Amino acid sequence: MVILRMAVSATRMLGPQSFGARNVLMLLLLTLIMMILIHTNAFGLQSRHGRLPRYSFHKGQSSSESECQSAWEDFSFGTIESPPQQPLIGSPASGATTKQIDCQRRSMVNAIAFLGVSLSYPRPSSSRNLPETYATSSNPGSLESLVPLVRMEHELLSLIDQVQSLIAEQKRVSNSSVDNGKLQQMLREFPTRILGSNAKTSKKTTNPNLVGTLPTEESQFKALFDAYSEPVSYKTKFLDQNAFLVYYTKGYDGPGRPSFEQVETESDAKQKRQFGARNEAWVAWDDVVAAATEWSHNPKLQEQLLLSGDNKNNEILEQDFLEPLQQALEAVQRYLKDAPSKDVDEARSQLL
């Protein structure tokens, strides 16, 4: 155990940069441990019944195969279960032969060798340093790919206006005894406005203007941004594919030149802003979708909002819908600031 701890400490001192040397050292140490244990009979080469079993040789089967056929099954690995008064292996009283002892040791050698190979075999690792894109077309920066983002902004503004109308109608119903049929209709149609055909309400709306137009899946939502966003630059790909070289050269780019890790182009900065705004918009919109899904599957929640005199109803609308919608709108508008104002105005005019 002490030797094994020393081996682990030595491999840690080598660090991740010397992976090959670390494997060689581990194999050498495991071989040394194996030889010491076998030489000192530390495995307790005795069977569970105090003596090794005798094996019968069958016709057509070699003695080596017959002797080692059930050696692993009968071994008490790492423990000595036989009482001390029983004879040791190899003594005349034990009845064990040299071939049987060799068979046991050979099984142990194979087991330890397999353990060493398993520990030294490099395990595959996976990570994602580059931003994941969902774009299905390579036409970044075009007016055609900008129109869906402007439409998203328009849809978010419309949803915010609808939530504010719900809050105002809730206050009006709470402060009077008027019929709340209008509020019931608004509450019934609101989940459909967000979820589209995925909404489960007691009565489906027939108004085509209320069918959800924003994607509720992450890949489809982010694809609207990625179709227009700045593509991943060659520099970013190089840094990702040559991380080992960049780390140890510290981004060396020639004598007298600064490290190219520290030099950030306008394209790199724009890409970071666009992907950051895209991710923030999705996080906020995902909260809205989750709240609308719970609402559409929970009719009691809609009934709760119809109760008069309860100020918590408006808090539900504000916290679960209004605030995340405003956060999503802010992220989309921040994204559109990186687009030429002329193109944004042209895209907005196409929606009129």
N, C-alpha and C positions, 0 to 999 in steps of 0.2 A: 504493500500500500504506500509506503514511503517513497519507493522508487517511482511508482506511478504518479504520485503528486509532484515529484521532481520533474518528471517528463512533461506534465501539463504546464508547470511553471516555465520550463525552458521553451516550450513552443509558444507560450504567450509572450515571452521576452523577444522572440524573433519578430513578432508583429505580422500584420496581414500582407506586407509587401514581399516577404520571403516564403511564399506558399510552398514552393517545391522543396526548399531546404527544411521547412518545418515537417513536411511529410516524411522525408528521408530520416530525420532525427527521430520521429515517432516510431517508424518501423524498426530502426536500430534498437531503440529502447525496449520495444515490445519483444524483439527477438532475444535481447539480453534477459529480460524478465522470464521469458519462456524457458530459456536454458537453465537459469537458476532454480526455477520451480521444479523442473523435471529432474535436475541433478540432485536436489535435496529431497525429492519425493514429497514435495509440499502438497501435492494434490491428494495425498492419501489414497494410493492406488490399491484400494480394497473395495470389494463389493459390499452391498448392503448387508449381506449375510456373513461377512467376515472373511470370505474367501472368494476368489474369482470363479466364475462358472466354467465348466468344461464344455467344449464345443465339439460336436460330432462333424466329421468331414463327410460330405456327400459326394457321390460320383459326379464328375463333370464340374465340380466347384473347386477352385484353388483353395489351398490352406489359408492364404492371406485373407480371402474374401470370407471364408467360413469363420475364421477366428475373430474378425472385426465386424461380423454381421450384426451382433446385438451388444457390442461393447458400450456404445453411447447410452443405450437404454438402461443398462445395468449399473452405470456409473453413478456414484454419489458425488457430484461435482462440487469441489470446494469444501466438502465436509468429510469428517472421519467419524462414521457412525458405528464402527465396530468397537467392541469393548477392548480395553488394553490387554486383557489376558489372552486374547486370541493370537495365534501365530502371525508373524509378519509375512508379507508376500516375498517369495523368493526363498524362504526357509524350507527345509525338508518337510516340516510338519504341515506346511500350508497346502502343499499339493499343486501350487501354481507353477507353471512352466515359464521359461524365459520368453518363449514366443507369445504367450498370453500377456506378459508384462509389456513386451514391445508393441503388441496390438493396442493396449490401453494407452501407452505413451503416444503412439502414432495418431490415435484419435484426438488426444489432447493437442498435439502439434497442429493438426488440421483445424481444430476449433479456434486456437489462438491465432493462427495465420489468417483465417477468415475474419476474425475480429479486427486484426490489424489492417487488412485491406478495406474493410467496411469503414473504419475510422478515417483512413487516409483518402478514400475516394471523394473527389470534390462533388459536393451537392449543388445542383443548379439553383441559381438565385434569379429573382426577377424584380425589376423596379422600373418605374416610369419617371424619367427626368424631363422628357419632352412633354409639352402640353398635348393632350389628346384632342384631336379634331374629329368632327363628324360631318365635314363638308362632303357633299356628293359631286360637286362640280368645282373646277379650278378657274374661277372667274372673280378673283378678289378685287374689291374696290370699284366694282361696276354699279351703275345705277339700277340695273335689274336685280342685283342681290341686295341692294339697300332698301328697296320698296318693302319687303317683308318686315324689316326692322322698324320702319316708320309705321307700318300697319300694327305692329306689336305695341308701339307707343300709344297709338290711337285707341287700341283695345283696352290697355291698362287705364287710360284716362276715362274711358267709358265705364269700366268696372268700378273705379273709384267713385265716379258720379252716382252709380247705382247703389253702392254701399251707403253713401251719404244720404241718398233718398230714403233708403231703408231706415236709417237712424232717425231721420226727420219724421218719417211716417210713424215709427214706433213711439216717438215722443208725443206726436199728435194723438195717437190712440190712447196712450197712457194718461193723458191729461183731459180726456173727454170720454163720453159714453157712446161715441159714434160707432157705426158698424166698421169692423176691421176687415171687410172683404178685400179691399185693395191691398192691404198688408199681406193677407194670406196669398193673394195672387203673386205678389212680388217675392215672397219667401219661397213659393213653389217653383218659380222660374229661375231663381238666383243660382242654385247648384248647376242647373242645365247650362247657364251662361258660362260657367267656368269649365265644367267637365264635358260638355257636349253630349254625345250619345252614350257616354259612360255613366251619366248621372242616373240614379235610381230614385225617382220621385213617384208619388202616388198618381200624378197626372202629368203626362208629357206635354210640353208646350208645342204649339203649332206655329209659333212665330219664328220665321227663319233668321231674323235679326238677333235672336237670343241664343242661337246654337253656338257653343264655344268654338272659337277660331284659333286659340293659342294651344300649342301642343302640351300635353300633360306628361309626356315621356321625356326623360333627360336628353337622350340622343337626338330626338327630333327638335327639341327646344334649342339646344346648343348648335345644331346644324344651321339654323337661321343666322346665327352670328358668324359661324366659321366660314360660311359661303362668302362673306364680305371681308372677314378679318385678314390682317397681314399674315402671309404664310410664314411658317417657321424658317428662319434664315439659315444660310449655310454655316455661319459662325456658331449658331446654337446647336446645329446638328454635329458640327465638328467637336464642340466641347462635350457633347453627350457621348459620342462614339470614341473619343480619345481622352476620357477622364483620367486614366492612369498617367498618360504622358503629360497632360496639362498640369496635373497635381504636382508631379516631381520636377517639372521644368518651371513651375510657377508662371505658366502662361508666357514663356519666353518667345518673343517675336522678333528677335534680332538685336544686335548691339545698339545701345542708345535709344531703343524704342520701348515704350511702356508695355506692360503686360496686357495682352489682348483680352484677358478676363476683366480688366478694369475699364477698358474702352467700350463704351456703350453707344451704339449708333442710334439715330432717330428711329430707324425701323425697329430695332430691338425694344426701345422704350415704348413705341406705339403698340407693338405686339403685346407687351406686358399689360399695358392699360386695357387693351381690348379683351384679352383673356380674363383679366381680373374683373372687369365690368360684366362680362358674360357669366362668370361663375357666381357673382353676387346676385345677378338677376335671377338665375336659376334657383338659388337657395331660397330667395324670397318667394318666388312663384311656387316652388314646391311646398312651402308652408301653406299657401293659399289652397293649393290642390288637396292637400291632406285635410284641411279644415272643411272644404266643400265635400269631400268624400265622406267624412264622418257625418256631416249634416244630411247628406242625401240618404245615408243608411240609418239615420236615427230620427224618425218622425217626432219623437218626444222632444227633441231639441227645438224643432220648429214650433211645437206647441208651447214650449217654455217662452219663446220670444213673443208669443201672443198674449202672455200674461200682462195685465196692466199694473202699473205702479212698481215695477221691478227695474231698478236702475242697472242691475247686472246684465240685462239683455243688451243694452248698448255697449257695455264693456266687451261682450263677446264679439259683437260685430266690429268693434274698433281694434281689439287685440288680434283676433284671428283672421280678419280680412283687410280692414282699412290700412293698418300699419304695414303689413308685408306687401300689400299692393303699392303703397307709396315708396317703399324701399326698392321694389322691382322697377318702378317707373324711374326713380332716381338713377338706378344703375343703367337703364336703357338710354336715358338722356345723356348720361356721362359718356356712354359709348358713342352716341351720335355726334358728340363734340369733336371727335377725331375725324369725322367725315367732312368733306368740303361742304360749306354751308349752301353753296349753289345746288349741289346734288341733293341735299336734304330738302331744300325748298321744292325742287322739282319732284322728288318722290312724294312729298306731302300733297302737292297739287294733283297728282295722279289718283289720290284717294278721294278727292272731292267729286 
